[in-house]
Structure formats: C-alpha cells, structure tokens
C-alpha cells in the first residue's frame, strides 16, 4: 500500500473517529498515527518522530498554557469589571445601545480564549435586558458568536494555535499579519450590532418595558466570578501590565512564550501575594490549561508521524495531480473559502490536523507559503461557530431557551458575510496573496 493511500486512510480514520465521538481528539491524535505508522513500516522510528513533533510544538504549548492562566487571572482580579459595568450602564433602554453593548462585552470577555466563559458572562449580564425590552434573543446569540469567533483568532485562541501547530509555525507569525483583517471583522460586527438594534427599535415602536422576573431582578442568571478574588485597587496596574503585554506581542519584543510567562508571574505575585491563594487561582484554571496543552502535545505526535513517515508529502503529490495547474497559485483564497463549509461540517481538530497539512504541502508546490495557508484557514471561524459539532452553540441556545436550528438559520448569512469580510480585508492588507508570485 502506498504512503499516499495510507496517509489519506489515516486522515479519514482520524476524522471519522472524532466526528462520531468514538475517540476524543487527544486520544485519536496519538493512537491513529501510531497504527498507520506501524502499517507504513516505520515502527522503530515512531518514537523519535513523535518526540520530534512534540518538541517542535513545545513553545506553542508553553505560550498557550500561560496565556490561559494570565487572562484567567485578569478576569478573576476584575480587570474587565469596570468595562462590564460601563456597558451595562450605557445600554439603558435603547435597543441599538443594547446590541452594541452586547458585541463590545463579548469581545472583551473573549480575550481569555474560553468560549464558555464568554457565553456565561455575556448572557448572564444582558439576557435580563433583552427580556425587559422584548428584544429578539437570537440577536444576542449572533453577536456573541461573531464577537467570540473573531476575537478568538488571537495567538492563544483555538484556531490560530491549531493552524500554527499543524504547520509547525509560530502562532504570532500567523496572527500578526491578520490584525488589520481582524480589526475589520470586529468593526463590521459592531456596525451590524448597531444596524440590528435600529431594526429592533423600528419593530418594537414605542417601548413598553416588561418587568424583570424575580430570579433576575436582583441577581445575575449565573455566578460568573468569585468575589474574594477581585482586586479593584490594582486595576490600573493590571491594565498597564496587559497593555505592555499586548505591546510586546505586536512589536515582537521577546518570544511570545517568554512574554506570557513573565506577565503571568508578575500578575500572580502582585494580585495574590499569598502562596495558598496563588495555588487556588491557578487550580481554578487548571482544567482549561490541561486541555489545551494535552491537545497541542498530541498534535505534535500526529504531525511528527505524518511528516516523518513521508505520508504528508506523498498525499500532497497525489493531490497535486488532481488540481488544475491554473488554480494552484490561488490556493490561499481557495483555502479561505473552503474553510467555511469544512469547519462547519467537521471539527476544528479534524480540519486543522487532518486536512490543513495536506493543503499546505500541496500549496508549497505552487509557491504558496505555509504561513499564507495557515492565515487563510482561520477565515471561516465565524461559520464554524454555528457548527452542530461544537458544544458552544448548545450552551448558548440552552441559556437563551431558543432552538439550535433557529439560531443557525438566523445567524448563518451574517456569519458567512463576516468570513467574507475577513477574507476581503486579509487580501487587501496583504495577510496572504490572491495569487502566488
């Protein structure tokens, strides 16, 4: 059996196992390549390939671990609480302000890279307002989804980290050229929020405010934080530290893992000098950290075997013969367009670890760099946010008490529009070329 056939069977097996929930992504990323590596006759070399792959991704895992911890500490300490209170005080009874505030709040809370936290905080804060004004809760779901998926393109977010890991790139190398496109996507989301709010004002006419339900009149729907962890007196210090961290990221002052580690250590010591409290705060975020790190290390084993056995090269050579030569130089925008349906119908793990390496290896034959393919691959994330294969949409619709199908029908056209806006902005700002030189 040829390496190309084995490689394709390996990818199909991996995707099938995780999409049918027979194996978790972490276990599938380890077991599947070992089995197919043995079939390829690379048994004695498999251990070295796995270690090499993991070693190459160790800096990425390090950066993600400390990024999750840092932004978790900032949320615990209450860095974003004044902004949340300001948004809630500004929205008042104006539907346009409410929808705009929804998008702003979701964008800020999404910085920690955890979609569940974003959903819980945003919905618990704003659903009572939506109920009181009789606004369409599907708008909240839409703006929450768009804001979260676009902000989640930061280096410590899932899509960028996966794309960088799959192609063995630095996350910052994928992210930095995409900043203008991401800002354009966020601006488009804010414009849509305002337009939807104006539409709701026209639909409702003169507002007759509904009384708040007893359960929501005096307390949030969900407890989103621990009061004893708040550090309001340190907000200016925490803000300066976060701005310095972001500045270091943009300017490349130091490797991103080093920046994250240093910022986390400073934040933890200053906000929680007591060592016992430090352990408690770290433990509170340990679940998120463990999941991210294990996934990246497992991905290293997968890509190490895929590359070390020569499967990915053989698959790319086979794919090369099926692509019309005139389309090859356009593989970056083609990848961006394909990322919308592909990440809707399959998980991010299946797409980034199973499909993307083959696309990148094929694109390299036409002179399209791996960085361009990685950036193009994250364009479809607003559409992915509506996928029935991810848990977030069930969490959001469950909290809002709306049907999943209704949320998908309402949001899909806007998610596609957001992805196309990201694509146009990325092409216009040179994040990746329309055609390879």
N, C-alpha and C positions, 0 to 999 in steps of 0.2 A: 504494500500500500504506500503511495507516495506521501511525502511530507505535506503537500498542499491538501490532499484529501484528509489526512489525519488532523491537520490544523482546522479545517472547516468543520469536521465532525466534533472536534474539541470545543470550538466556539458554540456550535449548535447545542451540544450536550450541556455546556455551562449555562447558556441562556434558558434552555428548557427546564433545567433543574431549579433555577432560582425563580423563574416566572410561574412555575407550577407549585412553588413553595415546598418542594421535596427536600431541598437543602437551603441553608442560609447562604447569603453571598460570601461570607467569610469562609465557611467550610468548602463551598463549591470552588472558590478561588484557589484552594490548596489541593483538594482531592482530585479534581478533574485534570489539571495539568500533570499531576504525578502519574495518573493512569495512562494518559496519552503519551507522556514522555517515555514510560516503560514500553508501550507499544511501538514507539519510534526507535527503540533500541538504545536509548540514552541512559539506561538505569544507573550505571556507575557515576555518571556526571551530574545526575539530577540534583544532588545535594549542593554541589558547588554552584549550579545555575540558580537555585533558589536563594542561597546566601548572597550571591552577587546581586540578584534582583532586589532583595530586601535592603542590602547595604546602600544601593543607589537611591532608594526611596527613604532612607532613614532621616535625612534633613527635612523632607516634606512632612513625615510623621511627627517629627520634633516640633516643627513650626505649628502644625495644626493642634497638637496637644496643648501647647502653651497659649495659643490664640483662643481656644475654647475656654481655658481657665481664666485668661485675662479678662475677656469680655463678660464672663460669668461673674467675676469679682466686681467688675464695674457696675453690673446690674444689681448685684447684692448690696453694694455700697450706696446705691441710689443715685448714680451719676445722671441717669436719664429721667429721674422722677420729676425735676422741675419742668422739663420739656413736656412730659406727660400731663402734668397739672396745667401748664400753659395751653396746651392743645385743647384740653377739656374745658378750660375757662373761656377760650376764644370761640369754640364752635357754637355755643349758645343754642338758639332755636332756628338758626339759618341752615337749611339743608345743604347749601353749597359749602358753607364753612365746615359742616359735619363731615361731608365726604372728603373735603380737602384735608381735614384733620385726621381722618382715617388713614389716608395714604401716608401722611407725614409720620404719624405714630408708628405705623407698621414698618416704615423704612428705618426708623431709628432702632426699634427693638430687634429688627432683623440682623443688626450688626454682629450679634453673638453667633450667627450661623445656625441657630436652632429654630426650625420652623414651628415646632410645637410651642415653644415659649412665645414666639411672635403671635401665634393664633390665640393663646390663652390671655396674654396681656391685652391685645387689641380688642378682642371680642368682649372680655370682661369689662373693659373701660367704656366701650362705645355701644354695645348692644342695647343697654337701657336707654340711651339717647335715641337710637334708631326706633325702638319701640314707642317711645314717648312721642316722637314726631311722625310716626307711622311711615317711616322710610322703608324702601324695599331692602330686606336683609341680603338679597343676592348682590347688591352693590357693595356691601361690606365684604362679602366673600371674594368678589372680583378684585377690589382694590387691595385687599390683604394679600391675595395670591400674586398679583403683579408686583407689588412692592417687595414682597419677600423673595420671589424668584430672581428679580433683577439685582437687589442688594446682595443676594446670596452668591453672586458671581465674584465676590471678594476672594482673595487667595485662600482663606481658611474656610470658605464655603464648600459644599459638597461637589458641585460640578467642576469648578476650576481645579480643585485638588485632585479629582478623579482624572480629568483630562491630562493634567501635568504628570500624574503618577503613571498613567497608561503609556505615555510617550516619553517618560523619563526626562521631564523638563522641570525647571524651577517654576513654582506657581507664580512668582512675581513676573517672570518673563511672559507668562500667558496673560496676566491681569493688567499690567501697566499700560500697554498699548490699547487696551479695551476701555480705559477710564472715560474718554470722551463719549464713546458709544453708550456706556452705562449711564453716564450723566444725561445723555439724550433720552434714554429709556425712562429714567426717573422723571425727567421734565415732562415727557409725554404722559406718564401715569398721573402726574399732578394736574395736567391740563384735562385729561379725561375725567378725573375726580371732580373738578370744578364744573365741567360740562354736564356730568350726570347729576350733580347737585342742583344745577339750574333746571334741569329737566324735572327733577322731583318737585321743585318749587312750583313749576307750572302744573304738574299733575295734581298736586295737593291743593293748590289755590290757597285760600285763607286757612291758616293752620288752626286747628282746634286740638290743643295738646291733650294727649292721653295721660292719665295719672300713672305714676310709676307703680309697678307691682310691689307688694310688701317686701318680697325677697330681695328686691334690687334698690329699694328706696334709700336704704341707709348703708348698704354694703355692696362690694363688688360681687359679681357672679362667682368668681373663682379667686381663691387666695393666691396671689402671684408673687409673694415675696415674704421674707422673714423680717419683722420689724427690728429685731435686735441686731441685725446685720447692717442696718442703714448707717451711713456716716455722712450726714448732711454738712457737717463743718469742714469736711475735706473735699467738697465738690469742686472747688476751684483748682485744688491740687490735682485731683483725678482728671479734670478736663484738660489741664496743661499737659499732664503725662500722656493722655490719649492723643492730643494734637501732636505732641512730639513724636509719638509712635507712628502716627499716620504720615507725618513729615519725613521720618526716616525711611518709611516704606517707599514713598514716592520718589525720594531723592537717591535711594539706594545707599544710604549712609553706612549700612552694615548688612550682612546677610540677614534675611528675614527671620530665620530661627533664633539668631542671636538677639535681634531686636525684641522678639516676643518673649524670650526667656528673661531678658533684663527687665522689661516693662512689668512682667508678671511678678518677679521677685520684689521689685520696688513697691508695686501696688499692694501686695500681700503684707509686706512688713509695715508700711505706713498705715494702712487701713485697719489691720488686725495684728497689733504687736504681740498679743498673747499667742504662744505657740499652740495651745489647745484649740483656740478659736481658728487659727490658721488651718489646723487639721480638719476641723469641721467644715470650713468653707471649701477646701479642696475636695473633701469627700462628697460634698453636695453636688459637685460637677463631675465626679469620677466616672459615672455611667456614660456620659456623653464623650468624655475623653477616651475611655477604653474602647468604645465602639469605633471611633474614628481611627485610632492608632492601629487596632487589630485589622481593620479593613485595608488600610494602606500597606501594612506589612504583608497581608495575604495577597494583595495585588502585586507586590514585589515578587512573590514566589511565582505567581501566574505569568507575569510578563518576562521574568527571568527564564522560565522554561520555554515559553513561546518563542523568545528570541534565541536562546541558547541552542535549541534543537534545530533552528533554521526554519521552523514552521511558518513564522510570520513572513519571512522573505519568499518562501515558496508560495504562500497564499497570495501575496502581492503580485508575484509574477503571473500567477494564474488569473488573477483579477485584471491584470494589465491587458491581457489578450481580449477581454470582454468589453473593454472601454474604448469607444471610438477615439482615435488619436486626437481629433479636433476638440474633444471635451476634456481631455486630461489637464490642460493648463487651467481649467475653470473649476478644479476640484474643491477649492476653498469655499466659494459661494455655493457650490452644489452640496457640500457637506453641511453648510449652514441651513439650507432649505430642507435637506433630508433629516436634520436633527429634530425638526418639529414633529413629523409623524413617527419617527423611530423612537424618540424618547417618550412619546405618548403611549405607544403600543408595547414598549419594553421598559424595564427599569434602567436607571442611570448606570448601575453596575454592569448590566448586560451590554449596554451601548458603549460605554467608555472602555471597559476592559475586554469586551468581546469583538466589537466592530471597529472601533476607532484605530487600533494599531494597524489593522489591515488597510484601512483607508489611507493612513499616514504613510505607510510603506509604499503603497501604490502611487500616492501623490508625489513622493520623493522622486520617482522615475520621470515625472514631468516637470521637475524643478520647483515644486511647491514645498516650502519648508514645513517641518513638523509643527513649529510654533503657529503658523497660519492655520493649519488644520485644527490644532487644539483650540484656538480662539473661535474658529468657525463653529466648532462642535458645541459650544455653550450658548449659541444664539437661540436655540429652540426651548430654553428652560421655561419661559412663560407658558408655553403649551404643555410642557411636561408637568407643570404644577396642577393640571387638571386630569392627569392620568388616573384611571381607576386602579392602577397597580401600586399606588403610594398611599400611605396611611393618612397623610396630612388632609386630603380632601374629605375623608370620613370624619376626622376630628372637627374640621371647620363646619361641615354641614350638620354634624350632630349637635354642636354647640348652638348653631343658629336655628336648628329644627327645620331644615329645608331638605328637599330631596337632592341626592347627588346628581341625578340626571338633569334636574332643573338648573343647578349651579353650573354644570358643564355647558348646557345649551345657552345660558345667559352669557357666560364668560368666554366661550371658545373664540368667537370672532375678534374679541378685543385682545385675547392672548396671541392670536396669530398676528394681529396688527402690531402688537408690542414687539414680537420677534422680528417682524419685517422692519420696524423702525430701528431696532438694534443692528440688523443687517445693513441697512442703508447707511446708518451713522458709522458703522465699522468700516465699510468700503470707502466712505467719504473721508474718513480721518486716517486711512492707511493702516488700520489694525491688521488687515490681510488684503491681498490684491484681488481684484476681479479676475485677473488673468496672470499667470506666472510669466515672468520675462523670458 
